Amino acid sequence: MQRSLDEKLVITRKGGKEGGMAELSQAGYRLLKEYKKLNEYLFNALADKDYWQHASFKLSARNS
């Protein structure tokens, strides 16, 4: 993803006396925030029975 976005998403430091570490960069946090919003939207859409009934009606009307 870093190559595709041309941004560093994770900042790493090799181990040693003080130990290694990995943390998200600002771009990584922004990407995670967008992922969480999309994930919430999709799960809400999947749980919305009215939406699926409406979508089903549209599909069956087109296929008639």
CHARMM-style PDB file with segment names, atoms N, HN, CA, C and O in Angstrom:
ATOM      1  N   MET     1       0.835  -1.187   0.000  1.00  0.00      PROA
ATOM      2  CA  MET     1       0.000   0.000   0.000  1.00  0.00      PROA
ATOM      3  C   MET     1       0.873   1.242   0.000  1.00  0.00      PROA
ATOM      4  O   MET     1       0.537   2.247  -0.626  1.00  0.00      PROA
ATOM      5  N   GLN     2       1.998   1.168   0.706  1.00  0.00      PROA
ATOM      6  HN  GLN     2       2.270   0.351   1.214  1.00  0.00      PROA
ATOM      7  CA  GLN     2       2.883   2.329   0.745  1.00  0.00      PROA
ATOM      8  C   GLN     2       3.356   2.698  -0.658  1.00  0.00      PROA
ATOM      9  O   GLN     2       3.429   3.876  -1.007  1.00  0.00      PROA
ATOM     10  N   ARG     3       3.679   1.679  -1.462  1.00  0.00      PROA
ATOM     11  HN  ARG     3       3.621   0.722  -1.178  1.00  0.00      PROA
ATOM     12  CA  ARG     3       4.123   1.950  -2.835  1.00  0.00      PROA
ATOM     13  C   ARG     3       2.994   2.564  -3.652  1.00  0.00      PROA
ATOM     14  O   ARG     3       3.208   3.520  -4.398  1.00  0.00      PROA
ATOM     15  N   SER     4       1.800   2.016  -3.511  1.00  0.00      PROA
ATOM     16  HN  SER     4       1.626   1.240  -2.905  1.00  0.00      PROA
ATOM     17  CA  SER     4       0.668   2.530  -4.286  1.00  0.00      PROA
ATOM     18  C   SER     4       0.332   3.966  -3.918  1.00  0.00      PROA
ATOM     19  O   SER     4       0.023   4.779  -4.790  1.00  0.00      PROA
ATOM     20  N   LEU     5       0.391   4.280  -2.629  1.00  0.00      PROA
ATOM     21  HN  LEU     5       0.642   3.620  -1.921  1.00  0.00      PROA
ATOM     22  CA  LEU     5       0.062   5.628  -2.164  1.00  0.00      PROA
ATOM     23  C   LEU     5       1.261   6.562  -2.200  1.00  0.00      PROA
ATOM     24  O   LEU     5       1.115   7.777  -2.073  1.00  0.00      PROA
ATOM     25  N   ASP     6       2.442   5.993  -2.372  1.00  0.00      PROA
ATOM     26  HN  ASP     6       2.561   5.005  -2.475  1.00  0.00      PROA
ATOM     27  CA  ASP     6       3.689   6.762  -2.356  1.00  0.00      PROA
ATOM     28  C   ASP     6       3.822   7.573  -1.061  1.00  0.00      PROA
ATOM     29  O   ASP     6       4.281   8.715  -1.060  1.00  0.00      PROA
ATOM     30  N   GLU     7       3.404   6.939   0.034  1.00  0.00      PROA
ATOM     31  HN  GLU     7       3.031   6.011   0.032  1.00  0.00      PROA
ATOM     32  CA  GLU     7       3.515   7.538   1.373  1.00  0.00      PROA
ATOM     33  C   GLU     7       3.899   6.447   2.351  1.00  0.00      PROA
ATOM     34  O   GLU     7       3.501   5.293   2.191  1.00  0.00      PROA
ATOM     35  N   LYS     8       4.653   6.798   3.339  1.00  0.00      PROA
ATOM     36  HN  LYS     8       4.977   7.735   3.469  1.00  0.00      PROA
ATOM     37  CA  LYS     8       5.028   5.846   4.383  1.00  0.00      PROA
ATOM     38  C   LYS     8       3.853   5.732   5.359  1.00  0.00      PROA
ATOM     39  O   LYS     8       3.405   6.730   5.923  1.00  0.00      PROA
ATOM     40  N   LEU     9       3.364   4.512   5.548  1.00  0.00      PROA
ATOM     41  HN  LEU     9       3.727   3.701   5.089  1.00  0.00      PROA
ATOM     42  CA  LEU     9       2.215   4.287   6.424  1.00  0.00      PROA
ATOM     43  C   LEU     9       2.635   3.806   7.803  1.00  0.00      PROA
ATOM     44  O   LEU     9       1.931   4.033   8.788  1.00  0.00      PROA
ATOM     45  N   VAL    10       3.781   3.142   7.873  1.00  0.00      PROA
ATOM     46  HN  VAL    10       4.353   2.957   7.073  1.00  0.00      PROA
ATOM     47  CA  VAL    10       4.280   2.608   9.136  1.00  0.00      PROA
ATOM     48  C   VAL    10       5.718   3.086   9.326  1.00  0.00      PROA
ATOM     49  O   VAL    10       6.539   3.016   8.411  1.00  0.00      PROA
ATOM     50  N   ILE    11       5.999   3.565  10.515  1.00  0.00      PROA
ATOM     51  HN  ILE    11       5.333   3.622  11.258  1.00  0.00      PROA
ATOM     52  CA  ILE    11       7.351   3.984  10.872  1.00  0.00      PROA
ATOM     53  C   ILE    11       7.937   2.888  11.751  1.00  0.00      PROA
ATOM     54  O   ILE    11       7.334   2.508  12.755  1.00  0.00      PROA
ATOM     55  N   THR    12       9.107   2.380  11.379  1.00  0.00      PROA
ATOM     56  HN  THR    12       9.597   2.689  10.564  1.00  0.00      PROA
ATOM     57  CA  THR    12       9.723   1.287  12.132  1.00  0.00      PROA
ATOM     58  C   THR    12      11.122   1.682  12.605  1.00  0.00      PROA
ATOM     59  O   THR    12      11.781   2.551  12.033  1.00  0.00      PROA
ATOM     60  N   ARG    13      11.537   1.016  13.659  1.00  0.00      PROA
ATOM     61  HN  ARG    13      11.002   0.310  14.123  1.00  0.00      PROA
ATOM     62  CA  ARG    13      12.903   1.166  14.155  1.00  0.00      PROA
ATOM     63  C   ARG    13      13.385  -0.218  14.547  1.00  0.00      PROA
ATOM     64  O   ARG    13      12.692  -0.946  15.258  1.00  0.00      PROA
ATOM     65  N   LYS    14      14.564  -0.576  14.088  1.00  0.00      PROA
ATOM     66  HN  LYS    14      15.127   0.016  13.511  1.00  0.00      PROA
ATOM     67  CA  LYS    14      15.121  -1.891  14.404  1.00  0.00      PROA
ATOM     68  C   LYS    14      15.400  -1.997  15.885  1.00  0.00      PROA
ATOM     69  O   LYS    14      15.598  -0.994  16.570  1.00  0.00      PROA
ATOM     70  N   GLY    15      15.412  -3.231  16.373  1.00  0.00      PROA
ATOM     71  HN  GLY    15      15.251  -4.046  15.817  1.00  0.00      PROA
ATOM     72  CA  GLY    15      15.685  -3.501  17.783  1.00  0.00      PROA
ATOM     73  C   GLY    15      17.111  -3.153  18.156  1.00  0.00      PROA
ATOM     74  O   GLY    15      17.881  -2.649  17.339  1.00  0.00      PROA
ATOM     75  N   GLY    16      17.431  -3.417  19.346  1.00  0.00      PROA
ATOM     76  HN  GLY    16      16.805  -3.827  20.009  1.00  0.00      PROA
ATOM     77  CA  GLY    16      18.756  -3.101  19.873  1.00  0.00      PROA
ATOM     78  C   GLY    16      18.636  -2.912  21.366  1.00  0.00      PROA
ATOM     79  O   GLY    16      17.767  -3.504  22.007  1.00  0.00      PROA
ATOM     80  N   LYS    17      19.484  -2.111  21.906  1.00  0.00      PROA
ATOM     81  HN  LYS    17      20.189  -1.630  21.385  1.00  0.00      PROA
ATOM     82  CA  LYS    17      19.490  -1.878  23.345  1.00  0.00      PROA
ATOM     83  C   LYS    17      18.134  -1.358  23.849  1.00  0.00      PROA
ATOM     84  O   LYS    17      17.653  -1.770  24.904  1.00  0.00      PROA
ATOM     85  N   GLU    18      17.544  -0.464  23.091  1.00  0.00      PROA
ATOM     86  HN  GLU    18      17.935  -0.129  22.234  1.00  0.00      PROA
ATOM     87  CA  GLU    18      16.252   0.119  23.501  1.00  0.00      PROA
ATOM     88  C   GLU    18      15.063  -0.612  22.900  1.00  0.00      PROA
ATOM     89  O   GLU    18      13.916  -0.271  23.188  1.00  0.00      PROA
ATOM     90  N   GLY    19      15.321  -1.598  22.080  1.00  0.00      PROA
ATOM     91  HN  GLY    19      16.252  -1.875  21.845  1.00  0.00      PROA
ATOM     92  CA  GLY    19      14.229  -2.370  21.474  1.00  0.00      PROA
ATOM     93  C   GLY    19      13.699  -1.706  20.223  1.00  0.00      PROA
ATOM     94  O   GLY    19      13.889  -0.510  20.001  1.00  0.00      PROA
ATOM     95  N   GLY    20      13.030  -2.505  19.412  1.00  0.00      PROA
ATOM     96  HN  GLY    20      12.876  -3.477  19.593  1.00  0.00      PROA
ATOM     97  CA  GLY    20      12.471  -1.984  18.172  1.00  0.00      PROA
ATOM     98  C   GLY    20      11.081  -1.421  18.394  1.00  0.00      PROA
ATOM     99  O   GLY    20      10.534  -1.472  19.496  1.00  0.00      PROA
ATOM    100  N   MET    21      10.537  -0.895  17.340  1.00  0.00      PROA
ATOM    101  HN  MET    21      10.981  -0.854  16.445  1.00  0.00      PROA
ATOM    102  CA  MET    21       9.183  -0.363  17.433  1.00  0.00      PROA
ATOM    103  C   MET    21       8.585  -0.235  16.045  1.00  0.00      PROA
ATOM    104  O   MET    21       9.294  -0.205  15.039  1.00  0.00      PROA
ATOM    105  N   ALA    22       7.289  -0.162  16.018  1.00  0.00      PROA
ATOM    106  HN  ALA    22       6.713  -0.186  16.836  1.00  0.00      PROA
ATOM    107  CA  ALA    22       6.552   0.119  14.788  1.00  0.00      PROA
ATOM    108  C   ALA    22       5.325   0.916  15.183  1.00  0.00      PROA
ATOM    109  O   ALA    22       4.635   0.581  16.146  1.00  0.00      PROA
ATOM    110  N   GLU    23       5.059   1.970  14.435  1.00  0.00      PROA
ATOM    111  HN  GLU    23       5.620   2.242  13.653  1.00  0.00      PROA
ATOM    112  CA  GLU    23       3.865   2.778  14.701  1.00  0.00      PROA
ATOM    113  C   GLU    23       3.358   3.354  13.390  1.00  0.00      PROA
ATOM    114  O   GLU    23       4.097   3.462  12.411  1.00  0.00      PROA
ATOM    115  N   LEU    24       2.096   3.719  13.391  1.00  0.00      PROA
ATOM    116  HN  LEU    24       1.496   3.631  14.186  1.00  0.00      PROA
ATOM    117  CA  LEU    24       1.510   4.300  12.193  1.00  0.00      PROA
ATOM    118  C   LEU    24       1.989   5.734  12.019  1.00  0.00      PROA
ATOM    119  O   LEU    24       2.142   6.477  12.989  1.00  0.00      PROA
ATOM    120  N   SER    25       2.219   6.105  10.774  1.00  0.00      PROA
ATOM    121  HN  SER    25       2.094   5.501   9.987  1.00  0.00      PROA
ATOM    122  CA  SER    25       2.520   7.501  10.456  1.00  0.00      PROA
ATOM    123  C   SER    25       1.187   8.256  10.404  1.00  0.00      PROA
ATOM    124  O   SER    25       0.124   7.660  10.577  1.00  0.00      PROA
ATOM    125  N   GLN    26       1.250   9.549  10.170  1.00  0.00      PROA
ATOM    126  HN  GLN    26       2.113  10.034  10.030  1.00  0.00      PROA
ATOM    127  CA  GLN    26       0.007  10.328  10.032  1.00  0.00      PROA
ATOM    128  C   GLN    26      -0.818   9.805   8.858  1.00  0.00      PROA
ATOM    129  O   GLN    26      -2.043   9.714   8.945  1.00  0.00      PROA
ATOM    130  N   ALA    27      -0.143   9.464   7.764  1.00  0.00      PROA
ATOM    131  HN  ALA    27       0.852   9.539   7.693  1.00  0.00      PROA
ATOM    132  CA  ALA    27      -0.853   8.900   6.606  1.00  0.00      PROA
ATOM    133  C   ALA    27      -1.487   7.558   6.970  1.00  0.00      PROA
ATOM    134  O   ALA    27      -2.588   7.244   6.517  1.00  0.00      PROA
ATOM    135  N   GLY    28      -0.787   6.764   7.793  1.00  0.00      PROA
ATOM    136  HN  GLY    28       0.108   7.018   8.161  1.00  0.00      PROA
ATOM    137  CA  GLY    28      -1.328   5.486   8.246  1.00  0.00      PROA
ATOM    138  C   GLY    28      -2.579   5.666   9.086  1.00  0.00      PROA
ATOM    139  O   GLY    28      -3.546   4.919   8.937  1.00  0.00      PROA
ATOM    140  N   TYR    29      -2.562   6.660   9.971  1.00  0.00      PROA
ATOM    141  HN  TYR    29      -1.776   7.267  10.092  1.00  0.00      PROA
ATOM    142  CA  TYR    29      -3.741   6.945  10.791  1.00  0.00      PROA
ATOM    143  C   TYR    29      -4.909   7.420   9.931  1.00  0.00      PROA
ATOM    144  O   TYR    29      -6.057   7.046  10.172  1.00  0.00      PROA
ATOM    145  N   ARG    30      -4.612   8.250   8.922  1.00  0.00      PROA
ATOM    146  HN  ARG    30      -3.679   8.554   8.726  1.00  0.00      PROA
ATOM    147  CA  ARG    30      -5.690   8.715   8.032  1.00  0.00      PROA
ATOM    148  C   ARG    30      -6.309   7.545   7.271  1.00  0.00      PROA
ATOM    149  O   ARG    30      -7.530   7.461   7.135  1.00  0.00      PROA
ATOM    150  N   LEU    31      -5.459   6.643   6.776  1.00  0.00      PROA
ATOM    151  HN  LEU    31      -4.467   6.712   6.887  1.00  0.00      PROA
ATOM    152  CA  LEU    31      -5.951   5.473   6.050  1.00  0.00      PROA
ATOM    153  C   LEU    31      -6.785   4.581   6.962  1.00  0.00      PROA
ATOM    154  O   LEU    31      -7.834   4.086   6.550  1.00  0.00      PROA
ATOM    155  N   LEU    32      -6.333   4.370   8.189  1.00  0.00      PROA
ATOM    156  HN  LEU    32      -5.480   4.772   8.524  1.00  0.00      PROA
ATOM    157  CA  LEU    32      -7.085   3.561   9.148  1.00  0.00      PROA
ATOM    158  C   LEU    32      -8.438   4.191   9.455  1.00  0.00      PROA
ATOM    159  O   LEU    32      -9.442   3.487   9.563  1.00  0.00      PROA
ATOM    160  N   LYS    33      -8.468   5.504   9.595  1.00  0.00      PROA
ATOM    161  HN  LYS    33      -7.653   6.075   9.508  1.00  0.00      PROA
ATOM    162  CA  LYS    33      -9.733   6.212   9.867  1.00  0.00      PROA
ATOM    163  C   LYS    33     -10.713   6.023   8.708  1.00  0.00      PROA
ATOM    164  O   LYS    33     -11.898   5.773   8.930  1.00  0.00      PROA
ATOM    165  N   GLU    34     -10.218   6.141   7.471  1.00  0.00      PROA
ATOM    166  HN  GLU    34      -9.256   6.344   7.291  1.00  0.00      PROA
ATOM    167  CA  GLU    34     -11.081   5.946   6.304  1.00  0.00      PROA
ATOM    168  C   GLU    34     -11.571   4.499   6.217  1.00  0.00      PROA
ATOM    169  O   GLU    34     -12.727   4.252   5.872  1.00  0.00      PROA
ATOM    170  N   TYR    35     -10.694   3.550   6.528  1.00  0.00      PROA
ATOM    171  HN  TYR    35      -9.755   3.751   6.807  1.00  0.00      PROA
ATOM    172  CA  TYR    35     -11.086   2.139   6.539  1.00  0.00      PROA
ATOM    173  C   TYR    35     -12.207   1.904   7.546  1.00  0.00      PROA
ATOM    174  O   TYR    35     -13.186   1.222   7.243  1.00  0.00      PROA
ATOM    175  N   LYS    36     -12.062   2.466   8.741  1.00  0.00      PROA
ATOM    176  HN  LYS    36     -11.267   3.019   8.987  1.00  0.00      PROA
ATOM    177  CA  LYS    36     -13.083   2.275   9.778  1.00  0.00      PROA
ATOM    178  C   LYS    36     -14.414   2.872   9.350  1.00  0.00      PROA
ATOM    179  O   LYS    36     -15.462   2.282   9.610  1.00  0.00      PROA
ATOM    180  N   LYS    37     -14.397   4.034   8.696  1.00  0.00      PROA
ATOM    181  HN  LYS    37     -13.545   4.514   8.484  1.00  0.00      PROA
ATOM    182  CA  LYS    37     -15.641   4.645   8.219  1.00  0.00      PROA
ATOM    183  C   LYS    37     -16.297   3.763   7.166  1.00  0.00      PROA
ATOM    184  O   LYS    37     -17.507   3.539   7.212  1.00  0.00      PROA
ATOM    185  N   LEU    38     -15.514   3.260   6.218  1.00  0.00      PROA
ATOM    186  HN  LEU    38     -14.531   3.441   6.180  1.00  0.00      PROA
ATOM    187  CA  LEU    38     -16.053   2.398   5.173  1.00  0.00      PROA
ATOM    188  C   LEU    38     -16.599   1.102   5.759  1.00  0.00      PROA
ATOM    189  O   LEU    38     -17.675   0.643   5.375  1.00  0.00      PROA
ATOM    190  N   ASN    39     -15.855   0.517   6.688  1.00  0.00      PROA
ATOM    191  HN  ASN    39     -14.981   0.889   7.001  1.00  0.00      PROA
ATOM    192  CA  ASN    39     -16.278  -0.716   7.341  1.00  0.00      PROA
ATOM    193  C   ASN    39     -17.613  -0.516   8.069  1.00  0.00      PROA
ATOM    194  O   ASN    39     -18.510  -1.353   7.964  1.00  0.00      PROA
ATOM    195  N   GLU    40     -17.738   0.575   8.793  1.00  0.00      PROA
ATOM    196  HN  GLU    40     -17.009   1.255   8.878  1.00  0.00      PROA
ATOM    197  CA  GLU    40     -18.987   0.866   9.515  1.00  0.00      PROA
ATOM    198  C   GLU    40     -20.146   1.043   8.531  1.00  0.00      PROA
ATOM    199  O   GLU    40     -21.239   0.523   8.750  1.00  0.00      PROA
ATOM    200  N   TYR    41     -19.900   1.777   7.452  1.00  0.00      PROA
ATOM    201  HN  TYR    41     -19.011   2.200   7.274  1.00  0.00      PROA
ATOM    202  CA  TYR    41     -20.938   1.998   6.441  1.00  0.00      PROA
ATOM    203  C   TYR    41     -21.420   0.670   5.857  1.00  0.00      PROA
ATOM    204  O   TYR    41     -22.622   0.436   5.738  1.00  0.00      PROA
ATOM    205  N   LEU    42     -20.471  -0.197   5.494  1.00  0.00      PROA
ATOM    206  HN  LEU    42     -19.494  -0.007   5.591  1.00  0.00      PROA
ATOM    207  CA  LEU    42     -20.845  -1.479   4.896  1.00  0.00      PROA
ATOM    208  C   LEU    42     -21.606  -2.372   5.864  1.00  0.00      PROA
ATOM    209  O   LEU    42     -22.592  -3.003   5.483  1.00  0.00      PROA
ATOM    210  N   PHE    43     -21.153  -2.429   7.117  1.00  0.00      PROA
ATOM    211  HN  PHE    43     -20.352  -1.917   7.426  1.00  0.00      PROA
ATOM    212  CA  PHE    43     -21.866  -3.254   8.091  1.00  0.00      PROA
ATOM    213  C   PHE    43     -23.259  -2.706   8.379  1.00  0.00      PROA
ATOM    214  O   PHE    43     -24.197  -3.476   8.585  1.00  0.00      PROA
ATOM    215  N   ASN    44     -23.401  -1.385   8.394  1.00  0.00      PROA
ATOM    216  HN  ASN    44     -22.640  -0.760   8.226  1.00  0.00      PROA
ATOM    217  CA  ASN    44     -24.730  -0.800   8.577  1.00  0.00      PROA
ATOM    218  C   ASN    44     -25.634  -1.119   7.397  1.00  0.00      PROA
ATOM    219  O   ASN    44     -26.816  -1.409   7.578  1.00  0.00      PROA
ATOM    220  N   ALA    45     -25.086  -1.068   6.192  1.00  0.00      PROA
ATOM    221  HN  ALA    45     -24.125  -0.833   6.044  1.00  0.00      PROA
ATOM    222  CA  ALA    45     -25.873  -1.392   5.002  1.00  0.00      PROA
ATOM    223  C   ALA    45     -26.294  -2.857   5.016  1.00  0.00      PROA
ATOM    224  O   ALA    45     -27.428  -3.182   4.664  1.00  0.00      PROA
ATOM    225  N   LEU    46     -25.390  -3.734   5.418  1.00  0.00      PROA
ATOM    226  HN  LEU    46     -24.469  -3.470   5.703  1.00  0.00      PROA
ATOM    227  CA  LEU    46     -25.722  -5.160   5.472  1.00  0.00      PROA
ATOM    228  C   LEU    46     -26.795  -5.451   6.511  1.00  0.00      PROA
ATOM    229  O   LEU    46     -27.590  -6.375   6.337  1.00  0.00      PROA
ATOM    230  N   ALA    47     -26.827  -4.684   7.573  1.00  0.00      PROA
ATOM    231  HN  ALA    47     -26.182  -3.934   7.714  1.00  0.00      PROA
ATOM    232  CA  ALA    47     -27.794  -4.920   8.653  1.00  0.00      PROA
ATOM    233  C   ALA    47     -29.143  -4.254   8.395  1.00  0.00      PROA
ATOM    234  O   ALA    47     -30.103  -4.516   9.120  1.00  0.00      PROA
ATOM    235  N   ASP    48     -29.234  -3.406   7.386  1.00  0.00      PROA
ATOM    236  HN  ASP    48     -28.454  -3.193   6.798  1.00  0.00      PROA
ATOM    237  CA  ASP    48     -30.453  -2.641   7.123  1.00  0.00      PROA
ATOM    238  C   ASP    48     -31.416  -3.465   6.263  1.00  0.00      PROA
ATOM    239  O   ASP    48     -31.271  -3.523   5.042  1.00  0.00      PROA
ATOM    240  N   LYS    49     -32.395  -4.098   6.906  1.00  0.00      PROA
ATOM    241  HN  LYS    49     -32.513  -4.051   7.898  1.00  0.00      PROA
ATOM    242  CA  LYS    49     -33.343  -4.969   6.190  1.00  0.00      PROA
ATOM    243  C   LYS    49     -34.178  -4.189   5.183  1.00  0.00      PROA
ATOM    244  O   LYS    49     -34.479  -4.699   4.104  1.00  0.00      PROA
ATOM    245  N   ASP    50     -34.559  -2.951   5.526  1.00  0.00      PROA
ATOM    246  HN  ASP    50     -34.315  -2.537   6.403  1.00  0.00      PROA
ATOM    247  CA  ASP    50     -35.343  -2.139   4.593  1.00  0.00      PROA
ATOM    248  C   ASP    50     -34.573  -1.881   3.304  1.00  0.00      PROA
ATOM    249  O   ASP    50     -35.138  -1.932   2.211  1.00  0.00      PROA
ATOM    250  N   TYR    51     -33.279  -1.602   3.441  1.00  0.00      PROA
ATOM    251  HN  TYR    51     -32.820  -1.560   4.329  1.00  0.00      PROA
ATOM    252  CA  TYR    51     -32.445  -1.373   2.256  1.00  0.00      PROA
ATOM    253  C   TYR    51     -32.446  -2.604   1.353  1.00  0.00      PROA
ATOM    254  O   TYR    51     -32.615  -2.490   0.139  1.00  0.00      PROA
ATOM    255  N   TRP    52     -32.256  -3.777   1.948  1.00  0.00      PROA
ATOM    256  HN  TRP    52     -32.118  -3.870   2.935  1.00  0.00      PROA
ATOM    257  CA  TRP    52     -32.176  -4.993   1.147  1.00  0.00      PROA
ATOM    258  C   TRP    52     -33.518  -5.354   0.526  1.00  0.00      PROA
ATOM    259  O   TRP    52     -33.559  -5.888  -0.582  1.00  0.00      PROA
ATOM    260  N   GLN    53     -34.610  -5.072   1.217  1.00  0.00      PROA
ATOM    261  HN  GLN    53     -34.577  -4.638   2.118  1.00  0.00      PROA
ATOM    262  CA  GLN    53     -35.922  -5.327   0.617  1.00  0.00      PROA
ATOM    263  C   GLN    53     -36.128  -4.408  -0.580  1.00  0.00      PROA
ATOM    264  O   GLN    53     -36.633  -4.835  -1.618  1.00  0.00      PROA
ATOM    265  N   HSD    54     -35.738  -3.151  -0.432  1.00  0.00      PROA
ATOM    266  HN  HSD    54     -35.328  -2.805   0.411  1.00  0.00      PROA
ATOM    267  CA  HSD    54     -35.862  -2.193  -1.522  1.00  0.00      PROA
ATOM    268  C   HSD    54     -34.966  -2.598  -2.699  1.00  0.00      PROA
ATOM    269  O   HSD    54     -35.390  -2.549  -3.853  1.00  0.00      PROA
ATOM    270  N   ALA    55     -33.739  -2.994  -2.403  1.00  0.00      PROA
ATOM    271  HN  ALA    55     -33.394  -3.033  -1.465  1.00  0.00      PROA
ATOM    272  CA  ALA    55     -32.808  -3.423  -3.456  1.00  0.00      PROA
ATOM    273  C   ALA    55     -33.334  -4.673  -4.157  1.00  0.00      PROA
ATOM    274  O   ALA    55     -33.223  -4.796  -5.377  1.00  0.00      PROA
ATOM    275  N   SER    56     -33.897  -5.586  -3.398  1.00  0.00      PROA
ATOM    276  HN  SER    56     -33.987  -5.486  -2.408  1.00  0.00      PROA
ATOM    277  CA  SER    56     -34.433  -6.808  -3.959  1.00  0.00      PROA
ATOM    278  C   SER    56     -35.605  -6.496  -4.884  1.00  0.00      PROA
ATOM    279  O   SER    56     -35.732  -7.086  -5.956  1.00  0.00      PROA
ATOM    280  N   PHE    57     -36.456  -5.568  -4.466  1.00  0.00      PROA
ATOM    281  HN  PHE    57     -36.353  -5.088  -3.594  1.00  0.00      PROA
ATOM    282  CA  PHE    57     -37.599  -5.177  -5.287  1.00  0.00      PROA
ATOM    283  C   PHE    57     -37.116  -4.584  -6.606  1.00  0.00      PROA
ATOM    284  O   PHE    57     -37.664  -4.901  -7.662  1.00  0.00      PROA
ATOM    285  N   LYS    58     -36.102  -3.730  -6.558  1.00  0.00      PROA
ATOM    286  HN  LYS    58     -35.657  -3.473  -5.700  1.00  0.00      PROA
ATOM    287  CA  LYS    58     -35.570  -3.135  -7.788  1.00  0.00      PROA
ATOM    288  C   LYS    58     -35.013  -4.209  -8.711  1.00  0.00      PROA
ATOM    289  O   LYS    58     -35.240  -4.175  -9.920  1.00  0.00      PROA
ATOM    290  N   LEU    59     -34.284  -5.162  -8.137  1.00  0.00      PROA
ATOM    291  HN  LEU    59     -34.100  -5.189  -7.154  1.00  0.00      PROA
ATOM    292  CA  LEU    59     -33.697  -6.213  -8.962  1.00  0.00      PROA
ATOM    293  C   LEU    59     -34.768  -7.071  -9.607  1.00  0.00      PROA
ATOM    294  O   LEU    59     -34.671  -7.391 -10.792  1.00  0.00      PROA
ATOM    295  N   SER    60     -35.800  -7.451  -8.843  1.00  0.00      PROA
ATOM    296  HN  SER    60     -35.879  -7.191  -7.881  1.00  0.00      PROA
ATOM    297  CA  SER    60     -36.834  -8.326  -9.403  1.00  0.00      PROA
ATOM    298  C   SER    60     -37.669  -7.562 -10.434  1.00  0.00      PROA
ATOM    299  O   SER    60     -38.132  -8.164 -11.403  1.00  0.00      PROA
ATOM    300  N   ALA    61     -37.872  -6.274 -10.256  1.00  0.00      PROA
ATOM    301  HN  ALA    61     -37.496  -5.785  -9.469  1.00  0.00      PROA
ATOM    302  CA  ALA    61     -38.631  -5.492 -11.219  1.00  0.00      PROA
ATOM    303  C   ALA    61     -37.866  -5.377 -12.531  1.00  0.00      PROA
ATOM    304  O   ALA    61     -38.472  -5.390 -13.603  1.00  0.00      PROA
ATOM    305  N   ARG    62     -36.550  -5.266 -12.460  1.00  0.00      PROA
ATOM    306  HN  ARG    62     -36.058  -5.256 -11.589  1.00  0.00      PROA
ATOM    307  CA  ARG    62     -35.742  -5.182 -13.676  1.00  0.00      PROA
ATOM    308  C   ARG    62     -35.710  -6.503 -14.432  1.00  0.00      PROA
ATOM    309  O   ARG    62     -35.624  -6.521 -15.660  1.00  0.00      PROA
ATOM    310  N   ASN    63     -35.779  -7.598 -13.703  1.00  0.00      PROA
ATOM    311  HN  ASN    63     -35.849  -7.583 -12.706  1.00  0.00      PROA
ATOM    312  CA  ASN    63     -35.689  -8.918 -14.336  1.00  0.00      PROA
ATOM    313  C   ASN    63     -37.022  -9.408 -14.882  1.00  0.00      PROA
ATOM    314  O   ASN    63     -37.072 -10.451 -15.535  1.00  0.00      PROA
ATOM    315  N   SER    64     -38.088  -8.687 -14.631  1.00  0.00      PROA
ATOM    316  HN  SER    64     -38.048  -7.840 -14.100  1.00  0.00      PROA
ATOM    317  CA  SER    64     -39.420  -9.119 -15.088  1.00  0.00      PROA
ATOM    318  C   SER    64     -39.629  -8.812 -16.541  1.00  0.00      PROA
ATOM    319  OT1 SER    64     -40.692  -9.107 -17.088  1.00  0.00      PROA
TER     320      SER     64
END
